[in-house]
Amino acid sequence: MPDPSPPLPVPETDAVDPLPEAVVAAAIHWLVKLRFNEPGVQDQRRFERWLNEQPCHRQAWQRLQMMNDPFQVVPKSLALQSLRNVDAHRKNGLHRRQVLRMLLWGGLAGTGGLTLYRSMPWQEILADIRTTVGEQRQIDLDDGTRLLLNTSTALDTRFDAEQRRIVLHCGEIYVVTGHDARSRRHGALEVATPFGTICPLGTRFSVRIDPRAARVAVYEGQVRLQPATSRNAVVTPAGTCLLLRQHEVGRAATRPFGEDDWVRGVIVSDAMRLDVLLEELSRYRRGYISCDHRVAHLSVSGIFQVTDIDAALLFLKHLLPIDVVSHTPYWVTVFPASGT
């Protein structure tokens, strides 16, 4: 596979910079208060003043709104109790991040505990490094390792004398380990996922978080996969793609596109089903792309730029007997063309 040595373009914007924890905490505070309390006119006015005080306030609020009603499973009494406890915990000297996490899932023990927490996208807003929908970003670590982050990715980095750890919460990354990554002055490099850890042994590899597993493709060297609840680690060589589950490592089914096509900013389709292609393209566009079952089976071949999904949809409309209708900027439907 070709070495993606040319770096991805880094957007000249501060939109990807982490928001201050205090701002995120305030946004969550307002979300709980407005959702579960019975806010009066004064509460609404105070919220609007806060929202308009600084651009980052509105940005934090918008990010929460895009999390698809994350508090819908939390009972009202538990949410309000967590909210009331925040100020008390802060007075006891807890770090702001601890308080923020407490506000996020303090009441979840009564609604399903750890299983429920793992199903919620809290990490997306708490992560130190993240990309938004349709964005790709390059991070160079001080040991020479290069990380490429794909769309909707969130991760933390924990580096000290004992460890060099990348904690991937969601999304997809491409890792090119640096020449200095295994020197004695650094701890061992590893990528932690909800399903287990990946330890590179001088390599290039990618990791994609799917609902039930982490998909790991190796392009050079080797990696060791360690499931979260098993002692049976697996070392896999270049040219393989495996699924890292919490209790085992399994073979991954072949996909109709290259595992690392996105590194070059494209999806290369070779006789791919239309519904499969649209599902992949939808990762790079806000909102929802619906595919009518009558055209789902249509075969598509081509190269599609992930940086302009609307252009890709227009190309598909000219290529296939389909219509593409935008109901809103966030909702697109693909269905059979009129007269077909």
Secondary structure, DSSP 4 states (H G I P E B T S, - for coil): -----SPPPPPSSSTTSPPPHHHHHHHHHHHHHHHHS---HHHHHHHHHHHHH-HHHHHHHHHHHTT--TTTTS-HHHHHHHHHHHHHHHHTT--HHHHHHHHHHTTGGGGTHHHHHHTSTHHHHH-SEE--TT--EEEE-TTS-EEEE-TT-EEEEEESSSEEEEEEEESEEEEE--TTTTSTTSPEEEEEETTEEEEESS-EEEEEE-SS-EEEEEEESEEEEEETT-S--EEEETT-EEEE-SS-EEEPPPPSS-TTGGGGTEEEEEEEEHHHHHHHHGGGSSSEEEE-TTTTT-EEEEEEETT-HHHHHHHHHHHSSEEEEEEETTEEEEEEPTT-
